[in-house]
Amino acid sequence: MDAVAAAMVEAALGDKMLPLAVNLVHPRPVEAKHVMTSIQAAIADILGQHLDIVPFRRWLSIVEQSAGAATADVLIDIPAIKLLDFFHAVSKGNDEIVSSNSLSAEAGGLGSFATEKMMSVSHTVLSQLPSIGREDAARWVKYWRELGFLN
């Protein structure tokens, strides 16, 4: 969040005319697999627990099975059940990406965000921003633990 705030301040206080709209996303995206393995490593290091990484379709199938007899307690333990329609759409979008061999789409079938306008008004901050990595995942896991989301 510090980088987002710094980029917005640089854009707002800079000399360049601001575009009507910009996409503020990380200028150096990484593959989801890299993010997941970084989270997996952070959970092992910080919580001392092993997290299995499973393919999205398998995870979705497990959530669907849990939804079959979902009680109020199950919905608290597995809130993803409430978002099954969304996850089905993400799965369909992923299938379309794979079948089209598209390299210009994000997970779930979303188009890639154009970042040129934001880079033009906040080049200093964004050009120095490192790719998301293990250090970021460790911060996320620590934060999730503090919130009580992870035990």
Salt bridges, closest charged atoms under 4 A:
ASP52 OD1 - HIS50 NE2 2.76
GLU64 OE2 - HIS88 NE2 2.91
ASP95 OD2 - ARG57 NH2 2.24
ASP136 OD1 - ARG139 NH2 2.34
